[in-house]
Amino acid sequence: MATPLTVLDLVPISSGSTAPQALRNSIDLAKRAEALGYTRFWFAEHHLNPGIA
């Protein structure tokens, strides 16, 4: 029996990047995870943190 794998994404905004780019990066990561057979993709919820989209 296989262990289901999941991804927890904080959607970090890299230095010199923007929130829209961070979101595009997360979408790309979710697509890759799905292609690799991951069963869940979670977004962490953080408020008022300028380094996280």
ROMARBA-867845 format. One line per field, with one value per residue (C-alpha): x, y, z; residue in three letters. Coordinates in steps of 0.2 Angstrom, whole numbers. Layout:
<semars>
u <- (X | ...)
v <- (Y | ...)
w <- (Z | ...)
type <- (ALA | ...)
</semars>
This chain:
<semars>
u <- (0 | 7 | 8 | -1 | 10 | 5 | 13 | 11 | 15 | 18 | 18 | 34 | 39 | 57 | 69 | 66 | 50 | 32 | 16 | 9 | 25 | 24 | 7 | 12 | 26 | 14 | 3 | 17 | 22 | 4 | 4 | 21 | 15 | -1 | 9 | 20 | 5 | 4 | -14 | -16 | -9 | -12 | -9 | -4 | -13 | -3 | -10 | 0 | 17 | 25 | 36 | 21 | 8)
v <- (0 | 17 | 31 | 47 | 62 | 80 | 97 | 111 | 128 | 144 | 154 | 163 | 179 | 178 | 193 | 204 | 195 | 200 | 192 | 188 | 179 | 169 | 164 | 158 | 148 | 140 | 135 | 128 | 118 | 111 | 105 | 97 | 89 | 82 | 75 | 66 | 58 | 69 | 67 | 84 | 102 | 113 | 132 | 138 | 153 | 168 | 186 | 202 | 194 | 204 | 189 | 177 | 180)
w <- (0 | -5 | 7 | 0 | -2 | 0 | -2 | 10 | 1 | 10 | -6 | -2 | -11 | -15 | -14 | -29 | -34 | -33 | -25 | -43 | -47 | -31 | -35 | -53 | -45 | -33 | -48 | -57 | -41 | -39 | -58 | -55 | -39 | -48 | -62 | -50 | -41 | -25 | -18 | -10 | -11 | 3 | 5 | 22 | 28 | 35 | 37 | 37 | 32 | 18 | 13 | 10 | -3)
type <- (MET | ALA | THR | PRO | LEU | THR | VAL | LEU | ASP | LEU | VAL | PRO | ILE | SER | SER | GLY | SER | THR | ALA | PRO | GLN | ALA | LEU | ARG | ASN | SER | ILE | ASP | LEU | ALA | LYS | ARG | ALA | GLU | ALA | LEU | GLY | TYR | THR | ARG | PHE | TRP | PHE | ALA | GLU | HIS | HIS | LEU | ASN | PRO | GLY | ILE | ALA)
</semars>
